[in-house]
Amino acid sequence: MQDLGVFITINYTLLICVSLFAAISISVTSVSFIISSAQCDFQMTSVYKGFLNGASMIGMFFGCFISGYMADSKGRKYTLVVCMMIDGIFNLISSVSQIYPVLISAKSNPESIIYYNYY
């Protein structure tokens, strides 16, 4: 019976990790799905589409420094929880954005890549 408890705990932990990875992966790669719609809505040129695709890379660059400091000072679990909440808020903002600068700002949030810094 003790082995069943360990089995359930390991699978529950694995489910949480896979869910976090899936949420962050979808968040980062969603730009490729929305780029054609955003081109029509915002009358974007190739340069603006490039900025939109590169916005998450800017967030990754600054997120590495911020998340590294947070993980060292506050711990990994706290950092993951806070950064996932921040990422959710920025994804909500980007999904309802009606102007291009808001979309760029929401897609380049530095905490969106926190999960990739650990694994």
Secondary structure, DSSP 4 states (H G I P E B T S, - for coil): -HHHHHHHHHHHHHHHHHHHHHHHHHHHHHHHHHHHHHHHHHT--HHHHHHHHHHHHHHHHHHHHHHHHHHHHH-HHHHHHHHHHHHHHHHHHHHS--SHHHHHHHHT-GGGGGGGGT-
